[in-house]
Amino acid sequence: MLISKNINDSINEMISIELTAVKQYMAIGARFKEMGYDNIGNHFLMESSEEQNHALKIINYLIRVGAEIKFLGDKNFKQEFNNAEEMIETALKMETDYYKFQNDLMNKVKEAKDNLTENFLTWFLENQVEEINELQNLLTKMKKLGEERLFMLDQFYSKPQ
Ligand SMILES: [Fe+2]
């Protein structure tokens, strides 16, 4: 095995965070569609499959370095929402917490002088920034428009992003 046990454990935790995100985005996407916002709904269903790709990327990395793959339990998952803003806030918190997790792990990896994992993690950290930015932007628009004009945002999501 090319990585330490400690780092291996943290990367396994990343798998469970990604798989929880698969489910979380699926729940949010489904709820938007139930509310009649098909385009925003489809956007989040697509995000869900992106999260699955992230999990696969991690699994393939662990295989490549000869590390152990373990599926841990679900992280925080929420499916009861009072309104659309709460759904986006939930997603934003999930991604921000994950960013912090990855950043802490990056410090551990640097301390261990594990260059390969540092390189692997860099992509994830940069991707987190994009996801957080996108959600923050959506939340800002949503707050400006208000719940009753959400259909305008839904129209916006009908165009390729
Ligand atoms: Fe992800």
Boltz pocket constraint, residues with backbone or C-beta under 6 A from the ligand:
constraints:
  - pocket:
      binder: B
      contacts: [[A, 18], [A, 21], [A, 50], [A, 51], [A, 54]]
      max_distance: 6.0
